[in-house]
């Protein structure tokens, strides 16, 4: 028998907006960035570089709002890493999922991320993405290095780090998009990131206030 | 059965969409408004060069001194000096007179009037009378020329405006005194109407400068790839500054002059030692692009402005030289001397230019040539006939000075003219060839006797230099900075012509990381492998998820609604 699905409100309005804005920015950055890296010809080097610069700077500014949101809402706690149940999650994705087992760490409003996600998203938000932004910003400001007191930098080393970061993000993106299909239904995770409401299996212990029937109050 | 609570249209979505659109619109609008305004570099340049009608307070046609009968050039010069009493003294100090690099010690004898070697007609020693038809003087026919004689200065060749004043090609700078036919080109040279010519004097026009500088090396476009007869009446597409349908600049608009010193000479020191614009110093010369355009000439925040520290303007703005008339790219003297039935041979190539001449050897010409690019701080290193060479590889007779680490060096476009010259096998030096016959019976001159041994011996003896008597041929190269024929901005070199891994214009430029041109192979290999691995991994995972439930269903095990 199927379990009864329920809807819980997971992602606030800003969070969803930020997710999709950032994904758009990152995808455009990947497309233009790899063109600048001579992987293919699409816009032409000059236009690709221009778009890459504008989008990169926009991302930097938008990211500041995200950091502010994390800090003021306490959502940063969702990124605190843990090893608890890590093994179970790994076992689930590499074995249990094929057998139709339930997820060992179901999503909750105050714990949206399983241990594996916590680690991945912490690495992304606290390390990889800021690193890309920093190296990208330095790349963009190449002519001001002397004035900024960073004249010792090497453009080549910077390029290597920035390119490594790009490949890491590309790899993440592939896995990330695939992982969206592993929810209750194929589209559950994506729907949740659009509407805020995630469809879950009923056995999940959900607080009463989280229940879908209260969604009319527009969430967060 | 499943019971799913109805989902209302998401309240957050329109908001998110609106915000994204707003953000995008801001970026696009910023880019568009920056484009609409004129680039600051153009505004500056237009202000700096705004047309002023030439002011002159004297009508030379009314000067009694210029109405007297003249029989020769020096007589005209004396008439000029009767008023302009410092002019010749000033001119004597300029490179147009000395043909020597003013910044190098006299003992080095660096300069075309000294012992510098080029791979055209090599050196003027013993060939003066032919070469000095482009000297702004009269009578430099041998090494005894009196450089201190004021009347020897040729004022007219630079200042006359009738267009009828012509120096005879083999007359040591003198015009003819009676009509003379040159059988070689079928042209008849006439004695000038000195009064008319002298009364026409004014500021040098494009024609005055071009008469010599467009024909350096003895013919149109032989030497410089960016200076030839097509610049007498160019359109804007050929030269955005000189185009008759554009700014219509004369040469002296940029080649600012002070006491007859004309800015723009490039030898061992740069034409301009400082990078400053007229805004920083309103009396600076206009010789560099940045004099008028500044070092941030493109629209604000344009990436192109970030290039001006390391890339010369010319690199992007002169996509090719010799865009109308062909220029000579190769001159192999070793092939000279072949005859057919005892008669000299003359062959033409598909461009209509000489491909072979018995007197001179083999030529190659080209049109619309992509420059070669080198680090360049404005100085050029020249070889003289005294310098030791390494004949085991091509000898750079002149080469740009500059390294990536030199803060004054920028990437600059060059025409490189290559060819073969004779060198002294024992002394390991290049040689001076006696080419131009001094008399009808001067068999030592190669163009009379076709005997290399005699011609080299004569040339070296004439210059007072040691010669072993043994010679062989060596390949040589000679560089010309490309700075004229600036194209309109629609035709600039596109970013991707340099920022590409395949066929980059700057493939040979080292010492700088260029996005698009440079990549690290191992990094790309690992990166793409990681991405491909991730893709393969998730596909495998997905397929496994697709097929395992079927097996599970058969076994009557746990059901799963999806996947």
HADDOCK unambig.tbl for C-alpha pairs under 7 A between the chains (distance, minus, plus):
assign (segid A and resid 2 and name CA) (segid B and resid 1 and name CA) 6.87 0.50 0.50
assign (segid A and resid 2 and name CA) (segid B and resid 2 and name CA) 6.93 0.50 0.50
assign (segid A and resid 4 and name CA) (segid B and resid 2 and name CA) 5.88 0.50 0.50
assign (segid A and resid 4 and name CA) (segid B and resid 3 and name CA) 6.12 0.50 0.50
assign (segid A and resid 5 and name CA) (segid B and resid 2 and name CA) 6.93 0.50 0.50
assign (segid A and resid 5 and name CA) (segid B and resid 3 and name CA) 6.51 0.50 0.50
assign (segid A and resid 5 and name CA) (segid B and resid 4 and name CA) 6.09 0.50 0.50
assign (segid A and resid 6 and name CA) (segid B and resid 4 and name CA) 6.55 0.50 0.50
assign (segid A and resid 13 and name CA) (segid B and resid 12 and name CA) 5.12 0.50 0.50
assign (segid A and resid 17 and name CA) (segid B and resid 16 and name CA) 4.80 0.50 0.50
assign (segid A and resid 21 and name CA) (segid B and resid 20 and name CA) 6.35 0.50 0.50
assign (segid A and resid 36 and name CA) (segid B and resid 515 and name CA) 6.39 0.50 0.50
assign (segid A and resid 36 and name CA) (segid B and resid 516 and name CA) 5.27 0.50 0.50
assign (segid A and resid 37 and name CA) (segid B and resid 515 and name CA) 6.13 0.50 0.50
assign (segid A and resid 37 and name CA) (segid B and resid 516 and name CA) 4.65 0.50 0.50
assign (segid A and resid 38 and name CA) (segid B and resid 500 and name CA) 6.20 0.50 0.50
assign (segid A and resid 38 and name CA) (segid B and resid 501 and name CA) 6.87 0.50 0.50
assign (segid A and resid 38 and name CA) (segid B and resid 516 and name CA) 4.71 0.50 0.50
assign (segid A and resid 44 and name CA) (segid B and resid 496 and name CA) 6.56 0.50 0.50
assign (segid A and resid 45 and name CA) (segid B and resid 495 and name CA) 5.95 0.50 0.50
assign (segid A and resid 45 and name CA) (segid B and resid 496 and name CA) 4.98 0.50 0.50
assign (segid A and resid 46 and name CA) (segid B and resid 495 and name CA) 5.23 0.50 0.50
assign (segid A and resid 46 and name CA) (segid B and resid 496 and name CA) 6.67 0.50 0.50
assign (segid A and resid 54 and name CA) (segid B and resid 27 and name CA) 6.89 0.50 0.50
assign (segid A and resid 98 and name CA) (segid B and resid 544 and name CA) 6.91 0.50 0.50
assign (segid A and resid 98 and name CA) (segid B and resid 545 and name CA) 5.26 0.50 0.50
assign (segid A and resid 98 and name CA) (segid B and resid 548 and name CA) 5.87 0.50 0.50
assign (segid A and resid 99 and name CA) (segid B and resid 548 and name CA) 6.99 0.50 0.50
assign (segid A and resid 100 and name CA) (segid B and resid 558 and name CA) 6.51 0.50 0.50
assign (segid A and resid 100 and name CA) (segid B and resid 559 and name CA) 6.82 0.50 0.50
assign (segid A and resid 100 and name CA) (segid B and resid 560 and name CA) 5.81 0.50 0.50
assign (segid A and resid 143 and name CA) (segid B and resid 306 and name CA) 6.00 0.50 0.50
assign (segid A and resid 155 and name CA) (segid B and resid 513 and name CA) 6.21 0.50 0.50
assign (segid A and resid 156 and name CA) (segid B and resid 513 and name CA) 5.53 0.50 0.50
assign (segid A and resid 164 and name CA) (segid B and resid 527 and name CA) 6.93 0.50 0.50
assign (segid A and resid 167 and name CA) (segid B and resid 527 and name CA) 5.13 0.50 0.50
assign (segid A and resid 170 and name CA) (segid B and resid 531 and name CA) 6.47 0.50 0.50
assign (segid A and resid 171 and name CA) (segid B and resid 530 and name CA) 6.41 0.50 0.50
assign (segid A and resid 171 and name CA) (segid B and resid 531 and name CA) 4.63 0.50 0.50
assign (segid A and resid 171 and name CA) (segid B and resid 534 and name CA) 6.06 0.50 0.50
assign (segid A and resid 174 and name CA) (segid B and resid 534 and name CA) 6.54 0.50 0.50
assign (segid A and resid 174 and name CA) (segid B and resid 535 and name CA) 6.25 0.50 0.50
assign (segid A and resid 175 and name CA) (segid B and resid 534 and name CA) 6.29 0.50 0.50
assign (segid A and resid 175 and name CA) (segid B and resid 538 and name CA) 6.47 0.50 0.50
assign (segid A and resid 178 and name CA) (segid B and resid 538 and name CA) 6.40 0.50 0.50
assign (segid A and resid 185 and name CA) (segid B and resid 562 and name CA) 5.43 0.50 0.50
assign (segid A and resid 186 and name CA) (segid B and resid 562 and name CA) 6.51 0.50 0.50
assign (segid A and resid 186 and name CA) (segid B and resid 563 and name CA) 6.67 0.50 0.50
assign (segid A and resid 194 and name CA) (segid B and resid 13 and name CA) 6.81 0.50 0.50
assign (segid A and resid 195 and name CA) (segid B and resid 10 and name CA) 4.75 0.50 0.50
assign (segid A and resid 218 and name CA) (segid B and resid 11 and name CA) 6.95 0.50 0.50
